[in-house]
Amino acid sequence: MESKCFIVWIPVDVIARIYAPTIVVTQLGTHFDQSLHACMLDLSDCSERAHIAAALVHESTHGWLLKRGLAYKGDAIRRHERIALGEELRFLKRTVRSLMLTESERSIRLRELESWARESLKSEWYSPEGQRDFKWRGVKKLVKSLFR
């Protein structure tokens, strides 16, 4: 199997706000593993560099919240996901703003991000009843269109 290395720039202030645990490349789906205290990154879920970085921001935020005592269970799950998605969205917006785009193009792409985030939260992809892959299907398509 060929090894691939991805170089992604994440602003220092983003790193300072998140807990950056171990990153493990896996085929078990992208998630934060509490027992290993690691970001599990499935490259079949995310292959674009911006998507990989956004997934790491999202999953690392879970580690940061857990370290600060917010358990990922019961009613706190929705709050966890809302906060993690907010950090992911903030990262993607910064990335879009850094692109060489016209103001109109930038505005359209930022609105697409906002819409994606609202739909993702509504889907409750993280719940047992929710569609586990809803968020990833949407973000794959979105990232490809945003960074074309």
N, C-alpha and C positions, 0 to 999 in steps of 0.2 A: 504494500500500500504506500503510495507516494505521500510524503509529508509536505504540508503547505504551511507557510508562515505568513501571517497577516500583520501588517503594521498599520495601526490605527492611532490617530492622535486624539487624545481625550484631554480637554483643558484641565490644568492642575487644580482649579477650584472645584471641578466636578469630582476629581479623585479625593480631594480633601473632605468632601461632604459624604462620601460613601465609604463603606467598609469594603475593602478590596481583598477578599479571601483567595484561597487557592482556586485555580481554574482547571477543570478537568474536561477534556474533549471526550464525548461519549456518544452512544447511539440510543440513549434512554430518554431523549427529549430534553429540551433546555429547561432547567429549573434550579432552584437553590436547594442543596441537600444539607439539612440541619445537622445530621449525624457526622458528616465529614466537614461541615462548615466550609462548603465549596460551591462555586458556581459550576454547574454541570452544563456544558455547552454542546449541543447537538448541531453539527455543521449541516445536517440535512434540513434542520429548521431554519438556519440562517447562514447564508453564504456571502451576501454582500458585506463589504467591510463596515459600512455604516450600520447595517443591521446587527452584525456581530457586536459592535461597540455598544449599540443601544440595548441589546440583550444583556450584555455584561453590566451595564449601568442598572438595568431593571433588577437583575438577580442579585447584584451586589447590594442594592438598596434593601433587599430582604435580609441579608446578613447584617447590615447596619442596624435595621430595626430590631432584629432578634437580639443583637448584642446589647441594645439599649432596653431590653426587657419587654418588648411588644411581641407576645407569642403569636405564632401563626396557627390559630385555632379558633373555632367558634365565630363569634361576631367580629373578631379582630381580623379575620381573613380579608373581608371586603376592604377594610381600612388599609391593610398591608398592600393589597393590590392597587388601590387608588393612589397611595403614596408612591409605590414603585413605578406605576404607569406615568405618574406626574413627572418623576425624574427622567424616565425614558423619553417622554414627550419634550421636556425641556432640552435634553441633549439633542434630539432630532431637530428641534426648532433652531438651535444654535448652529447646527450643521447646515441646515437650509439657508440660514442668514449669511453663512460664510461663502456660499456659492456665488459665482459670477452670474447673476440673473438680473433681468429687468425688475423693476419694482412690481409690475403687474404679475410676472411669473412667480416671484417670491411670495406675493400675497396669495396667489392661488394655491401654491404648495403648502403654505402655512395653514390655510383654511382646510385643505385635505387632511393635514395632520390632526387638527382639532376634531374634525368629523370622525376620523379613525379612532381617536382616543375615546370620544363619546360612545361610539358604537361598541368598542371593546369593553368598556365598563358595563354597558347595558347587557352584553351577552353573558356576563358572569362566567367567562371561559374557565375560571379557576374552580368553579363549584362542581361537585360530582354530577349534578344534573346538566351543567353547562356544556357547551361544545368545547372540548379541550383544545382543539386546533383552530378555533375561530380567530383568535388574535394573531396567530402566526400566519394563517392564510392571508389575512388582511395586510399585515405589515410587510410580507414578502412582496406583494403586488405594489404596495405603496412605496416601499424603498426603491424598487426598480423604477417606478415612475418619477420619484423625486430626484434621483441621482442619475438620470439617463444622460 
